Amino acid sequence: MSEFKQPYSEKEFEENFSQIKPLMSETEAYYESSRCLFCYDAPCVNACPTGIDIPLFIRQINSKNDLGAAKTIYNSNFFGYACGKVCPTEVLCEGACVYNNSDVKAIEIGRLQTFATGKAIASNKKFYSPAKSNGKKVAVIGAGPAGIGCACELRLNGFDVDIFEAKEKPSGLTVYGVAPYKITNEEALDEMTYLEKQFGYKIHYNKKISNKEGISSLEKNYDAIFIGIGLGKTSDLKIKGEELENVFGAVEFVEQLRMNHHKISVPKRVVVLGGGNTAMDAASESARMGAEVILAYRRSKEEMGAYDFEFDLAKSVGVKGMFNVSPLEIIGENGKVIGVKLKSTIDGSELVEDCNWVIKATGQSKQKEFLSLIDGISLDEKGKIMVDKDFQTTNKKYFAAGDAVSGGKEVVNAVADGKKAAHGISELLLKK
Amino acid sequence: MANLQTNFAGIKSPNPFWLASAPPTNSGYQIMKAFDAGWGGAVWKTLGVPVVNVSSRYGSLNYRDTRMMGFSNIELITDRPLKDNLREIEEVKKRFPNHAVIASLMVETREEWHQIMKDVTNAGADGVELNFGCPHGMCERGMGSAVGQEPKVLKTIVSWVKEVATIPVIVKLTPNISDITRPAVAAVEGGGDAISLINTIQSIVGVDIDNFVPYPVVDGKSTNGGYCGPAVKPIAMNMLKNCAQHPQVNIPISGIGGVENWRDAVEFILLGATSVQVCTAVMHYGFGIIREMIVGLEQYMDEKGFRTLDDFRGKALGNIMHWEDLNLKYKIVADINEDKCIGCQLCYTACEDGAHQAIGLSDDPINRKPHIIEENCVGCNLCSLVCPVEECITMERRDNGKENLTWKDRTLAGTIPKTFNDELAGGLHHWVPEPGDALKKKKPLHYQSPSQIVK
């Protein structure tokens, strides 16, 4: 009874994963931008972690200055395009739109944002060029939103920047971790190419820093180091059967799906464990791959960490929620999953849910092993890197931002904080 | 039940909605289609010696997503031979004998006026409209607005026409003149049976900023056009009022300028119009808009208890005074309905920057609802006009309603300010902030340049 069939071609994959915030046409953008009230001290701006002057860029679109609008956006947020597509606008800018206080639909700010920035990317409009070199070098570990955000701002201040990325593509979770119906790989990567051309930082791909020597070499060759490594693998549940074939971590599953699209084969029944936004993504994606999906969460529906609209989205593609159940054991046969034993957290009763796959969306581990390579970096009790207001760590040479610091927030938060860390680095290295 | 029957200077039509002389009345085909749709009358596209037109011919003023709120054209009078038009007039009248067909005319010499009057009368036209309004092209040739701007010439030509007229003669006036009542009075003096106004306003509707040429573009060049559409309605209504209130203009008036729905029509009738003429709205939406216009007008009349159009014609005129006759004691202040307010703060910024600094914001940043500082409020209305929510900001009366004192009264009593620093200045004790306070005021974060923002 799934709404979708397993896709066997790229075209079928694209149909199953059609964009939930598709690009606006000129006409749609013009009409939508006409609706903006141009509020004073607009609440949408205050709701944006990067503080984009939203009424201004919407007014620019409406006066047919799309590239001017794109510049307004990029001035505040280097991931302008990606954020327009992947931000939870429902709880940020669009959630703050005053139209919500009447019976009028909020302005589609996210889609207007991608409309304008998409034009800048398509026309390769150059808004920025790096400042004259100030002689200082900064290493950035991780080419995700925090790292790229930091690198762009550093280049505007004349720093030489080398980015070391463990994977083969930039943008971090934007390309590896966000649900495919939010942004396509091409879209995410086009913006990265667009930024790289303008800012001229160097990204070294497939360069995982994983030992003391790597760290020492960075410390020797760079004046400061920025850590934007995000989070690690999905945490273990520590229950029986976890080692079985066909038990996956949600982030690992999403990454495989993002990279291999229709070449991934999802079986008939999938149980997703968890109640956060990643769980919703994994559940929605499994359903769009043609599976029947049960989302099992140990507390009530109301207590889920996911945004309401994310659960609604999952439900809309046929995902069924099961609440107040916690996993006791993953049951296998011949090394493969055949079901999950769940226990009611209310009355203790047990049941077995048949399935062929189990996806664990129960949180990601911190990259403690990597961080232990660096002397003097303190982590809090949850393993998050401790930073001050300038995003400087307890080792003064190191700055950090993004999920490794926040424990897991939105792309937009990582970009904003990466940029602020760049200011911190400037302060440290240029203050004489 | 409301009766929309109209008798305009002897020209009868089933309702007061006429098509203005313009592209929608270019042919018998269009006019038959319009009558079939419900229009009461039509003023035929101006007849005369046929012209040669250019392309393109139109330009539009769009306001945000509203298209054609203003419209400009450089099309001339009919480019079709007179005999074709006459034949079609005859055919339309035969099929629709109770509808009004009015021939718009524009020729030069007395002989031509006499000849064309005879021709259209023979074809069965119910009346004629003399086009003394067209402000582009034809005026360069001494016709159209060139006549309308010269009351003496206008009067002479009207009298030529009246020498032979056996059907009512309407004189169409140009708004491109400082006092519309002068040509209106001249039309009366020349013997005109009615006037119609306004024709289009001379305009440059927009400029192509990439190619440095105004719209509409004709092979890289342009010329001034005639402006019409909803944007000109306020100008048209003021001119209508001026004519309707003028003691010598005692002939019926057909109102033209931005009429597109029943409300517009009611407003024109309240200001003294006997019929209304429509063009731009039809060019935008087609003849079908008549359905809404007729039903809306009937409903309004039924609700108000008006049986005929005469029952409310000119009813607003008595309430239009000179400024000096307005009551200076009348005092209203704005009131914000907190339940309806959505917190856009447009009223705040409008009053703060564009009026009298009479709206304040809460110190609590969570509370976005502004409040009125009543002692500063002059009752100007601006906040209620910018508010995007219906009925959220209302103007509340504060005077006792018993006193009436006008500028004229004060002039007679000698209590008006007379010197530059007079103690009687109306704003003498009105609070205004110190100029320097403007620079101390806290600005929203995003009003600064992005590089300054560190959140």
Chai-1 contact restraints between the chains, C-beta under 6 A:
chainA,res_idxA,chainB,res_idxB,connection_type,confidence,min_distance_angstrom,max_distance_angstrom,comment,restraint_id
A,Y31,B,D65,contact,1.0,0.0,6.0,A-B,restraint_1
A,S34,B,R64,contact,1.0,0.0,6.0,A-B,restraint_2
A,S34,B,D65,contact,1.0,0.0,6.0,A-B,restraint_3
A,L37,B,C344,contact,1.0,0.0,6.0,A-B,restraint_4
A,L37,B,P388,contact,1.0,0.0,6.0,A-B,restraint_5
A,C39,B,C344,contact,1.0,0.0,6.0,A-B,restraint_6
A,C39,B,Q345,contact,1.0,0.0,6.0,A-B,restraint_7
A,Y40,B,Q345,contact,1.0,0.0,6.0,A-B,restraint_8
A,Y40,B,Y348,contact,1.0,0.0,6.0,A-B,restraint_9
A,Y40,B,T349,contact,1.0,0.0,6.0,A-B,restraint_10
A,D41,B,P444,contact,1.0,0.0,6.0,A-B,restraint_11
A,V45,B,H446,contact,1.0,0.0,6.0,A-B,restraint_12
A,G51,B,I453,contact,1.0,0.0,6.0,A-B,restraint_13
A,G51,B,K455,contact,1.0,0.0,6.0,A-B,restraint_14
A,D53,B,H446,contact,1.0,0.0,6.0,A-B,restraint_15
A,N75,B,P450,contact,1.0,0.0,6.0,A-B,restraint_16
A,S76,B,P450,contact,1.0,0.0,6.0,A-B,restraint_17
A,V98,B,I342,contact,1.0,0.0,6.0,A-B,restraint_18
A,V98,B,G343,contact,1.0,0.0,6.0,A-B,restraint_19
A,V98,B,C344,contact,1.0,0.0,6.0,A-B,restraint_20
A,N101,B,I342,contact,1.0,0.0,6.0,A-B,restraint_21
A,S102,B,I342,contact,1.0,0.0,6.0,A-B,restraint_22
A,S102,B,V389,contact,1.0,0.0,6.0,A-B,restraint_23
